């Protein structure tokens, strides 16, 4: 085992411990018995679990919005804001970030109309951005090809904004549901939220896999997001599709995935430092080096997945 591998494992374990500590406050429900709490919990306890899950989705939405804001600012600056529409994701992501931060500390049991509207607008902006980026790829010589996927407008970038809006909007809808047996999209809320987190992880893995394939996986650490995150997506999806119980392995793996976002950011910063001029030439190397805002998407979706699992354990089907 090389020193690089040892450093990677050590950093991942350290960040995993940090993620566990960060989530310990919200994860106190991990000490509850495996029997669905909805059968015996007092109404106030059920309400607390219900709102904590919604706040978890607000937190995940805020982190995704920050990632989308920073990424679009860098990428669109590199494109000289040639199209005025390139300012849209900056405004929308900034609004979604503020809404997520506000919702993350809001313990009321009712949706906030302005936050909900901001989230829906962010989801719409992310959808429109994906369509614009797809058009940018297909209009290039050669059309829809590997070369244009690699070097055209990144198809996955607007998805962070779309996911931020979607997670936030789902969290707002959850607040309007009754504390006991909340439901979303015709199914138990925890189940629906877990499926949403799993789908978001799959989409993020697809984007990262494409970019790391473009980089020829020149560093072993580049395999981490395309191996750890898919397993997390599979586990949270499995938790959604099986009877409610304590999916402790899924919870641990989601915390490892949350740590992956921190470790990935450090590796991307290291990649920038290794470029010619390093951080002294930051104005050039941030544009040309690995994207710093990308890895936190894994942390955001892992936070949402953990919130969904906490709510899932209280359900009875």
C-alpha positions in Angstrom: 0.0 0.0 0.0 1.5 3.3 -1.1 1.9 6.4 1.1 -0.7 8.2 -1.1 -3.2 5.5 -0.4 -2.5 5.6 3.3 -2.9 9.4 3.3 -6.2 9.1 1.4 -7.6 6.5 3.9 -6.4 8.5 6.8 -8.0 11.7 5.5 -11.2 9.9 4.8 -11.4 8.3 8.2 -10.7 11.7 9.9 -13.3 13.4 7.9 -15.7 10.5 8.6 -15.2 11.1 12.3 -15.9 14.8 11.8 -19.1 14.0 9.8 -20.3 11.7 12.6 -19.7 14.5 15.2 -21.5 17.0 13.0 -24.5 14.7 12.5 -24.5 13.5 16.1 -26.9 16.2 17.2 -29.4 15.5 14.5 -28.7 11.8 14.7 -29.7 11.3 18.3 -32.6 9.4 16.9 -30.0 6.7 16.2 -30.4 5.6 19.8 -34.1 4.9 19.5 -35.3 1.2 19.5 -35.8 -0.5 16.2 -39.6 -0.7 16.7 -41.2 2.1 14.6 -41.5 5.0 16.9 -44.7 6.2 15.3 -46.6 3.5 17.1 -45.7 4.8 20.6 -44.1 8.3 20.3 -45.9 11.2 21.8 -47.2 13.8 19.4 -44.6 16.4 20.3 -41.8 13.8 19.7 -43.3 12.8 16.3 -43.5 16.5 15.4 -39.9 17.1 16.3 -38.7 14.1 14.1 -40.9 15.4 11.3 -39.6 19.0 11.4 -36.0 17.9 11.9 -36.2 15.9 8.7 -37.6 19.0 6.8 -34.7 21.1 8.3 -32.2 18.4 7.1 -33.5 18.9 3.6 -33.2 22.7 4.0 -29.5 22.2 5.1 -28.9 19.9 2.1 -30.5 22.4 -0.2 -28.4 25.3 1.1 -25.1 23.4 0.6 -26.1 22.4 -2.9 -27.1 26.0 -3.6 -23.7 27.2 -2.4 -22.0 24.6 -4.6 -24.1 25.7 -7.6 -23.4 29.4 -6.9 -19.6 29.0 -6.7 -19.4 26.7 -9.7 -21.6 28.8 -12.0 -19.7 31.9 -10.9 -16.4 30.4 -11.9 -17.6 28.7 -15.1 -19.6 31.6 -16.4 -16.8 34.1 -15.6 -14.6 31.8 -17.7 -17.2 32.2 -20.4 -17.1 36.0 -20.0 -20.9 35.9 -19.3 -21.4 36.0 -23.1 -25.1 35.3 -22.7 -27.0 37.5 -20.2 -28.9 34.3 -19.1 -25.6 33.2 -17.5 -26.3 35.5 -14.6 -29.6 33.6 -13.8 -28.0 30.7 -11.9 -26.0 33.1 -9.7 -29.1 35.0 -8.7 -31.2 31.9 -8.3 -28.6 30.0 -6.4 -28.0 32.9 -4.0 -31.7 33.1 -3.2 -31.9 29.4 -2.7 -28.9 29.5 -0.4 -30.5 32.2 1.8 -33.8 30.2 1.8 -32.0 27.1 2.8 -30.2 28.8 5.7 -33.4 30.4 6.8 -35.3 27.1 6.6 -32.5 25.2 8.4 -33.1 27.2 11.6 -36.9 27.4 11.2 -38.7 24.9 13.6 -42.3 25.9 12.7 -44.7 23.3 11.4 -45.8 25.1 8.3 -44.3 25.8 4.9 -42.9 29.3 4.2 -44.5 30.6 1.0 -41.5 32.8 0.0 -39.0 29.9 0.6 -41.2 27.6 -1.3 -41.4 30.0 -4.3 -37.6 30.5 -4.2 -37.0 26.7 -4.3 -39.4 26.2 -7.2 -37.7 29.0 -9.1 -34.3 27.4 -8.5 -35.6 24.1 -9.7 -36.9 25.8 -12.9 -33.6 27.7 -13.4 -31.7 24.4 -13.0 -34.0 22.7 -15.6 -33.6 25.6 -18.0 -29.8 25.6 -17.5 -29.6 21.9 -18.3 -31.5 22.5 -21.5 -29.2 25.4 -22.4 -26.1 23.3 -21.7 -27.5 20.4 -23.8 -28.0 22.9 -26.7 -24.5 24.1 -26.3 -23.1 20.6 -26.6 -25.2 19.6 -29.5 -24.6 22.7 -31.6 -20.8 22.2 -31.6 -19.2 20.4 -34.6 -19.6 16.7 -34.1 -22.9 17.1 -32.1 -23.4 14.9 -29.2 -20.0 13.3 -28.8 -17.5 12.4 -26.1 -15.3 15.3 -27.0 -18.2 17.8 -26.8 -19.4 16.2 -23.5 -15.9 16.7 -22.1 -15.3 20.2 -23.3 -18.7 21.8 -23.9 -20.9 23.3 -21.3 -21.1 20.7 -18.4 -24.5 19.0 -18.5 -24.4 18.1 -14.8 -23.6 21.6 -13.5 -27.1 23.0 -13.6 -28.3 19.8 -11.9 -26.9 21.1 -8.5 -29.3 24.1 -8.7 -32.2 21.8 -9.8 -31.5 19.5 -6.9 -31.2 22.4 -4.5 -34.6 23.6 -5.5 -36.1 20.1 -5.5 -34.8 19.2 -2.0 -35.9 22.5 -0.6 -39.4 22.3 -2.1 -39.8 18.7 -0.9 -38.8 19.9 2.6 -41.3 22.7 2.5 -44.1 20.3 1.5 -43.1 18.0 4.3 -43.7 20.8 6.8 -47.4 21.0 5.7 -47.9 17.3 6.4 -49.3 16.0 9.8 -46.7 15.1 12.4 -48.0 11.5 12.6 -47.7 9.5 9.4 -46.7 12.3 7.0 -47.0 11.4 3.3 -45.5 12.7 0.1 -46.3 11.7 -3.4 -48.8 9.1 -2.2 -46.2 7.2 0.0 -44.7 7.6 3.5 -42.7 10.7 3.6 -39.5 9.0 4.8 -39.7 6.6 1.9 -40.2 9.4 -0.7 -37.4 11.5 0.8 -35.0 8.5 0.8 -35.8 7.9 -2.9 -35.2 11.5 -3.7 -31.8 11.5 -2.0 -30.8 8.3 -3.8 -31.8 9.7 -7.2 -29.8 12.9 -6.5 -26.7 10.8 -5.6 -27.0 8.8 -8.8 -27.1 12.0 -10.9 -24.1 13.5 -9.1 -22.1 10.3 -9.5 -22.8 10.4 -13.3 -21.4 13.9 -13.6 -18.3 13.2 -11.5 -17.7 9.9 -13.3 -17.7 11.8 -16.7 -15.3 14.5 -15.4 -12.9 12.0 -13.8 -13.0 9.8 -16.9 -12.0 12.9 -18.8 -9.1 13.2 -16.4 -8.2 9.5 -17.1 -8.4 8.7 -13.3 -4.8 9.8 -13.1 -4.9 9.7 -9.3 -6.3 6.8 -7.4 -8.4 9.1 -5.2 -10.5 9.8 -8.3 -12.1 6.4 -8.0 -13.4 7.2 -4.5 -16.6 9.2 -5.6 -17.5 6.6 -8.2 -17.3 3.7 -5.7 -18.4 5.2 -2.4 -21.3 7.3 -3.5 -23.0 4.6 -5.7 -23.0 2.3 -2.7 -24.6 5.1 -0.6 -27.2 5.6 -3.3 -28.0 1.9 -3.4 -28.2 1.7 0.4 -30.5 4.6 0.8 -32.7 3.3 -2.0 -32.8 -0.1 -0.4 -33.9 1.6 2.9 -36.7 3.3 1.0 -38.0 0.1 -0.6 -37.8 -2.2 2.4 -39.8 -2.2 5.6 -38.8 0.5 8.1 -36.0 -0.5 10.5 -32.7 0.7 11.7 -30.6 0.8 8.5 -27.4 1.5 10.5 -25.1 0.4 7.7 -26.7 2.9 5.3 -26.4 5.6 8.0 -22.7 4.9 8.4 -22.1 4.9 4.7 -24.0 8.1 4.2 -21.7 9.7 6.8 -18.7 8.4 4.9 -20.2 10.0 1.7 -20.6 13.3 3.6 -16.9 13.1 4.5 -16.1 12.4 0.9 -17.3 15.9 0.0 -14.8 17.4 2.5 -11.9 15.2 1.4 -12.7 15.8 -2.3 -12.5 19.5 -1.8 -9.1 19.1 -0.2 -7.9 17.0 -3.1 -9.2 19.6 -5.6 -7.4 22.3 -3.7 -4.2 20.2 -3.8 -4.7 19.8 -7.6 -4.8 23.6 -7.9 -1.7 24.0 -5.7 0.2 21.5 -8.0 -0.6 23.6 -11.1 2.0 26.0 -12.4 2.2 28.9 -10.1 0.0 27.2 -7.5 -2.3 29.3 -5.4 -0.1 32.4 -6.2 -1.6 32.1 -9.7 -5.1 31.4 -8.3 -7.0 33.5 -10.8 -5.9 31.2 -13.6 -5.6 27.9 -11.8 -9.1 28.0 -10.2 -10.5 28.4 -13.7 -8.3 25.6 -15.2 -7.9 23.3 -12.3 -10.3 20.8 -10.7 -13.6 22.5 -9.6 -13.5 23.3 -5.9 -17.3 23.7 -5.5 -18.1 20.2 -6.9 -17.4 17.7 -4.1 -19.7 19.4 -1.5 -22.6 18.1 -3.5 -22.0 14.7 -2.0 -22.1 16.1 1.5 -25.3 17.9 0.8 -27.1 14.8 -0.5 -25.7 12.7 2.3 -27.2 15.1 4.8 -30.6 14.8 3.0 -30.3 11.0 3.0 -29.6 10.9 6.7 -32.6 13.1 7.4 -34.8 10.8 5.3 -33.5 7.7 7.2 -34.3 9.3 10.5 -37.9 9.9 9.4 -38.1 6.5 7.7 -37.4 4.7 11.0 -40.6 6.1 12.5 -42.9 4.9 9.8 -45.1 1.9 9.8 -46.3 0.2 6.6 
